[in-house]
Amino acid sequence: MLCSPEELLQKNLALSSTWQRYRVAPSFESFVELAVSINSFTEFLIDKGITALHHASHQLEQVALALFHADVAHPLPHAALDDLNERILALGRMTQTHATASAGPDGRLHDPQHAAAETMRMGQTWLIGQDPAEWQALQAQLGYFGMAAEFIGWQQPLPDQTGGAPLLLLDLGSLPEAEWHDRIQALRQRFAMGRLICLGVRSDFEQLQQALRSGCDSCLMAGTPAHAIVEHIMELNERQEQEAYRVLIVEDSRTASHLIRRTLAENQIVSEIVNDPRQTLNMLKQFNPDLILMDMYMPNCTGVEVARIIRQHDEFLSTPIVYLSGETNVALQVDAMRLGGDHFLTKPFNPVFLNAIVKSKIERYRALRRTMYHDSLTGLLNHSSGKHMLDMLLSGVAHEGGFLSVVMMDIDHFKQVNDTYGHPVGDQVIRSLSWLLKQRLRKHDILCRYGGEEFLIGLPHTDAEQAFAVMDRIRQDFAQIRHPYRDTHFRASASGGIATYPLHQTGDALIKAADEALYQAKHDGRNRIHADEN
C-alpha cells in the first residue's frame, strides 16, 4: 500500500524524537520506547513496500534488539551510542531522499469526472540481460498494463536519469554465476531506493541464497512465463489498502491494559479494552476484532474459561486468542492452548515480540478470511461477497444522495477461447481483465468475479455517462492485449452493460438491468459497452 511523503517523514521524525529523548534521559524504559519505535518504523516500511529503507531499518532494529536486555547498563557504551546514532542519521537521510523522489501526483484521471486508482510510484523500469529478443513478450505484457520496461545489456551503462526508485528486472540466467554477487551489490548500492527482481534463477538453494544475500528483493525461477512475472510485479505494486488491525484486550488491570494498548498503537494497531471479562462477548460483537489478547488470571474468571465461552460461538471459532500471563508452568500453558488458545506470552512481555506475534497471527487470520470472501483466480470479491458489498454501497449512496453505476462485463466468445487454447490460457485471459480493472478503477469501487468470465463492477458517485467513458476505455485497452499461446498470440474482447441508481432502486434490480444491457451489447455485435436507458 502506498504512502505519502509526508506520512513517511512523520514516521521517521517520531523515531528520531524517541532517540533524542533517550539521549537526554537514558534508561531501560526509554530504550524500550526506542526499540518499539524502531520496530514500528520497520513494520511501517514493510506494509508500504518501501524495500530499500526496510533493509536499513531492519539492520537498525537488529542492533537495537541485541542491546535489549535488562542487564545492559544505561546509558549505553559510547561505541554502541555512536553506532546507533550513525544508523539513525543514515536512515533519516535515506528517508528524506525517498520522500523527495516519490513526491508527485497520487494518481491519474481517465475521465475528468472519474479518478483512477493510484499508479506505481517507482521510477523507470529496466530489464537487464543479454538477449533482448528473449524478453520481448514480457516487455509487451508489461506495456499493456502501463509499465514500460526498457531493455539494456549487462555490458551497457545505465543512464544517469533513472528516477529515485526504479524497478530493475535482472536476467541472472544470462550472467555467469561468479559475477552475480558483485553485479547485484553494485546495483543495490547505486539504486538504494529501487526494487531488484531476479529472473532466470534455478530452483536451487545455493543460487537463491546468493541472489537474495547479494541484495535482490525477490527471485523468479527459470522458465517462469511472462504473465506470471507480470502478476508478481503487479502484486508487489498494487497492495490493497486494508483496515487497521483490531485487537481486543481482556485484562482486569487498568495499568497493564493501557500499557498493552500503547504498545500496539505504536504499530498502528487499534485496540479496545475489557476490564470485566463478563463483558467480553458483548465487546466481541461490537468491535469484531482480528485477535484477542487475554490475561490468564482475573477475578471470578480465568482466561481459559473466557476462551472456552468464546469458542461456543461459531462466528468466533477462528479468532486467534493469545494469552498474557506470568505463568511459567509449561504443562499449564499447554492445557490453556488446548482449551481454546493459540499462543502464550509470559509477563513481563517484550513489546517488540508482542507486536510481532500479534501481527503474524492477524495476517494469517485475515488470509484465511480472504480465501472465504475472494475469488482464488483473480483475487477479486467472489459472487456472494460482491453482492453483499453492492448492497452496502447502495445503502450508503441512497443515504448520501447521488449516483451509483453498476456494470456487468464479460469476455466475448470465451468458450471458444477455452476450446481453442485450453483452460489454463482461458484463466490467464480472465486474470488479464481483472488486472486491468484493478489498475484502472478506484480503491472504493467494487470489483467482483461474478461467475466464470463475468465481472460485476460498482462505481459509486458515477453517473451513466461517466461510467461509460471509463468502461469503454478499459474495453478498448483490453482488446489490444496480445495473449501468448505457444509461439504465437491471440486477442480477446469484452462487452459490458451499465445500469444506474436511482433509475433502479435495489441491488438486484441494478444487476438485472446491467445484465440486460450486457445482453444488448452482445446482440449489437460484442466488443462494446451499452448503457441501460429505461
N, C-alpha and C positions, 0 to 999 in steps of 0.2 A: 504494500500500500504506500502511496506516495505521501510526502510531507512537504510543507512549505519551508523555504529557507529560514523564515522567522522562527518556526517551530523548532527546527534543528538547532539554531543558535541559542534559543531559550533553554533547551535541554542541556547544552554544553555549558551555558552560563551557570545553571544550577549546580552542575558538577564542580566547576571552578570555585563557586562560592562555598561549597561544602569543604573543599580543600583548604581554602583560606581560613575558614573557621577552625579547622584542625590545626593549622599553623599557629593561629593566635592562642588557642586553648587546647593543647594536645592532651588527649586522654583516651582510654579504651572506648568510652562511649562515643566520643566524637569520631574515632576511627571506624567504629561500626557504622555510623552515619555516612562516612565517606565510602566505605565498601558497598553499602546499599545504593548510594548514588551512582557509583561506577557501574554496578550491576544493572541498575535501571537504565542507564545510558546505553549499555551494551545490548540489552534486550530491545530497547527502542530502535537501535540500528538494525538489528535482526528483523524486527517487524516491518521496518520500512525498506528492507532490501538494500541498504547502503553498505555494500560489501567491503570496500577498502577501509572505510572508517571502522567497520566492525573488527577487522583484523587488528588494528592498533588498539581499539578499546578492549578487545578480548585479552590482548597481551597485558594491558594495564590491569585488568581485572585479575588475571592470574598472579601478578606480582602482589597486588593488594591482599588477595586471599591467602597467599603464602605467609603473610605477616599477621593473619587474622587468628591470633591466639591470645588467650587471657594472660599467658606468662610472658608475652612480649612487652618490654617496658616502653612507656611513652613519656616524652617524645621519642620517636624512632631514632636510631643512629643516623649520623649525618649522611653516610653513604646511601642509606635507604631513602632518606628525605630527598636528597638530590636526585636520585633515580626516579622517584615518583614525580617530583616537580618537573623534570625534563620530559617525562612521558605525558603528563597532563598538558604542559605547554605545547608539545608537538601535536597532540590530539586536537587542541584548540586551534592551532594553525591549519591543520588539515580540514577541520570542520568549517572554518572560515572560507577556505579555498573551495570546498564542495558547495557551500551555500551560495557563493558568488557564481560558480559555474552553472548551478542548476536554477538560478533565478530566471524568471521569464513567465510567459503565458502558461496558465494551468491547463489549458485545453484548446480546442479549436471549434469553429462553427461550421456545420454542414449546411445550415439554413439560418438566416438571420434570426428566426424565432426559436431555434432549437439547438441548444448547446450539446455538443457530443461529449463522450467520455474523455477522461484525461489520456493524453498520448504518452508514449515513453519519454522519459526525461534524459536519457543518455545522449551523448553526442554522436559523432559519426560511427557507423558500423563498418568494421573492416573484416574481411575474410583473408587470412594469411595462409598461403600454401605454395605448392609447386606448379600445379597444372590447372589453369582457370577453367578448362573445359569440364573438369570433374565436378565443378561447383556451380555450373550454370543453372541447373534445375533448382538448387537451393536458393540462389540469388533471385530467380524468377518467383519462387514461392514466397520469399520474404517481401518482395516488391508488391505482391497482391495485397498484403496487409500493412502497407505503408512503411516498410522497413527496407530502405535502400542499402544494400551491402556492396561495398566496393572491394574488388579483389586486388591483392598486392602480393608479389612473390617474396619468399623468405630473404632473398638477396637484395631486395629493394628497400630503400629507407622509407619510413613512414613520414608523410608530410608533417610539418610543424603544427598546422591548424587541424587538430582532431577533436576539438571540444574538450570540456573538462572531464567528462565521464563516458568515454567511448565503450562500445561493445566490441571485443576482439574475439573472433572465431578462429581458432588455431588448428590447422590441419597437421597434427603431430605425426600422422601416418606417413607424411611425405618428408619427414625430417629424421635424420639419424638419431637414435635414442640417446647417444652420448652427448648430443647438443641440447637436449630438452631443458635441462636444469638452467643453463646459462641464458638460453633464449627466453624462457618463461620469466626468470627472475628479472632480466633486463626490462621486459615489457611491464612487469608488475611495478618496478621502481619508477619507470617513466610515466605510467598511467595509474597512479595510486588510486584514483577515483573510479577507474574503469572496471568492467567485468570481463573476466577471461574464461572462455568456454573452450575446452579442448575436444577436438573431433578426431576420429580415427584411432582411438586408443583400444588396444586389445583388452578383453576381459581377463586381465592378468594382474594379480595382486601387486607385483613389483612395479609394473608400468603405472597403475593407478596411484600407487603410493608416491612415486616420483613426481608425477604430474601435479598432484594435489599438494605435496610438500613444497614444490617449487613455487607455488603461488596461484595455481588455477582454482577457480571457484567451483567448477563442475566439469565432468567428463562425459562424453557420449561415445559409446562403443563403435568400433569399426563396423561398417555395414548399416548403421542407423539410417533409415530413409529420410529424405528431405523433409517430408511432412512431420516426422517425429521430432526433427531438430527445430522446426518452426514452432511446434507445440511446446517444446521445452523453453524456448526463448519467450514465447508469449505468456507462459505460466510464470516465468520469473518477473515479467514486466507488467502483468495485469493482475497484481494482487488485489483481491477484492477487499473493500472496506468492511470491517466487521465490528460488531458491538464490543464494547469493553468487557473483559472477563468479569464475572459476577461471583462473589464468594459470600456465603452465609457463615458468620462466626457464632458458634454456640458456646458461650463461655460465661460462667457466673461472675468472674472477677471483672469489674469495670476497668480497672487499670490494665490488666492483661489484654482484654478485648480491644481497647483503644490503641495499645502498642501494636497489636497484630494489624489493626486497620491502617495505622500509619505506615507500617512496613509494606503492606500490599499497595497502598496508594502511591508509593514511590515507583511502582511499576504499572501505574495507571489501571490498577485492578479495583473495581467498585465493590464495596462490601456493605453488608448490613449486620447488625449485632443483635443477638438474642441472649439476654442475661438469665431469663427464666426458661429452662428447657421445655416447659409445658406449652410454650408459645411457638415451638419450632414448626409444627405443621402449618399453622396459620401463616407464618412468615414465608415458608417454602412456597405456598400457593400464591402469595402476593409478590414475592421477589423473584421467583423462578431462577435460582442460582445455578451456576455451572459446577459448583463444588461446595462441600460443607466442611468447615474446619471445626472439629468437635473436641471440647475438653473431656477427659475421661471421667473425672470425678467432680460431681456437682451436688449441691444439697437436694435431697429427696429423689435423686435420679442419677444413674450413671450414663456415660456416653454410649456404652454398649446397649443399654435399654432404649435410649433415644434412637440409635441406629436401627434396632430391630423394629421399632414402631414405624420409622420412616419406610423400611423395606416392606411393610404390609400394604403400601400404596403403589400400584403398578406404575404410575407416572414418575415415581422417584426410584424405581428399582436400579436404574443405571447411573444415577447421580453419584459421583465419587464422594466418599467420606474419608477425610484424613484426621486421625486422632492426634491431639496435642496433650502430652501428659509427662509428668516426672517419673512415671512408671518405667522401671528398667528391667523388670522381670520378663524375660523373653517368652516364657510359657503363657503369661497373661496377655502379652502383646499378640501372640499367635491366636489365642482364643478371641480376642477383641476383633481381629480382622476376619476370623472365620464367621463371626456373628454379624457381619454386615459392613465392616470397614474395608478400606482399600490401601491404607498406608498408615504408618505410625511414626510420629516425630516426637522425640523426647525434649522436655524443657530442661534448661533454657535453650531455645532454638536459635540456630544460626539464621539470621534474616535473609541472607543471600540464598541459602539452601532452601528455606521455606518458600521463597518466591519461585525458585527453580522447580520444586516439586509441584507447587500449585499450577504453574503454567503448563508443565508437562502433562499433568492429569487432565487439565481442561482441554488442551489441544487434542488429546486422544478422545475425550468425551465428545467434543464438537465434531471431530472427524467421523465418529460413529453416527452421530445425529445427521451429519451431512449425507451419509450414504442412504439415510431414510428419506430425505426430502429432495435430493438432487439426482438427476439422471447420470448414470455412470459413464455413458459415452461422451457426453458434451459438457458435463459439469453444470448445466442449467437446471432450473427447477424442474421437477417431474410433474406429471399431469395433475395430480391431486393438489400438490403444493402450489402450482401455478394458479389453479382456480381459486384456492383459498386466498392467495396474495392479491389476486384481482379483486375479490370481494372486499378485502380490507382497503385496498387502494380506492375502490369506488366509493366506499363509505366515507373516506376522508375527503375526496373530491366533492361529493354531494354536500358534505357539511360546509366546506370552504367556498363552494361555488366554482364554476369553471368547466373546462372540457376534459374528457378522458377519451383517447382514441385506442381502440383495440384492433390488432392486426392478426389475421390468420395467414400464415405464409407456408408454402411447401415447395418442394423441389419437383420440377416438371419431369414427367416420364421416368420417375425414379425406379420403377420396376424394371424398365429397360436397362437402366444403369446396372442394377444388381445382376440381371440375367446376362448382360454382355461382359461385364468386367469382374463380377464376383462381389460377394457381400463385404469382404474387408475393404475393397475400394469404395463401395457404397457408403460404408461407415465413415470413411475419410471425407467424402463429399458432404455428409451431414456435419462432420466436425468443422469443415471449412466454412460452411454457412454460419454455424454457431460462433466461430471465432470472429467472423466479420460483424455479426450482430453485437457481440460483446465489445468489440473495438469501437464501433460507431455510435452506439446508444449510451445513454446516461446511466449512472450508477443506480439511480432510483427508478429507472424503467424496469418493467417486469419482462424477464426472458425465460421462456418455458419450452421445453421439448414436449409438445402436446401428445405426440404419438408418432412412431415411425419417422417419416420425413417431414412431419408437420410441426410448426412452431406457433406458439401463442405469445404475443407481444403486447404489453400495456404501456401506453405513453401518456402519463398524467400531464395536465395543463397544456395539452396539444390538440388543436382542432384538426378537422379532416384535411384541410389544405396543407397544414404544416406536416402532418403525418405522411401525406402522400409524397411531399418533397423529400423527406428523409428516407422513406422506404423505397422510393423509386431510384434514388441514388445507390442505395445498397443493392437493389436488384441489378442495376447496370454493372456495378463493380463485380458482383458475384458471377455474372455471365462472362467476365473476362478472365476468370481464373482457369489456368491450364492444369487439369488434374492428371498426374502422371500414371501411366499404365504400361508396364514393361518398357519398351524402347520408344514409346510414343506418348501421346497425351490426348485428352478429350476435354470438352467444355460441357457444363450443365447450366440450366437456367432455373429461375424460381418465379412463382407468381404469388400475389398477395391480395387479400381483401380487407377493407377498413370499415369499421363501424364506430360511431362516436356517441358518447354521453354528452348532453342529456336527451338526444334523439331516442336512444334506447336506455331504459332505466335500470336494468338489472344486469348482473354479470352474465347470467345465462343468455339473456336477450342480446347482449353485445356479442358474445361468442357466436350465437346462431346467425346474427346479421352479418358478422365478419366472414363466417364460413360461407354464407350465401354469396357474398361479394367475391370471395375467392373462387367459388364455382363459376361465377360470371366471367372472371378474368381467364379462367381455363377455357370457357366456352368461346371467348373472344380471340383465342389463339395462343394463350400462355405467354410466359415471359413478360408479364405486365402487372400493374397494380390497379385494382378497381376499388373506388370508394363508394360505399352504400349511400344512396341519396333519398331513401324512403323516410 
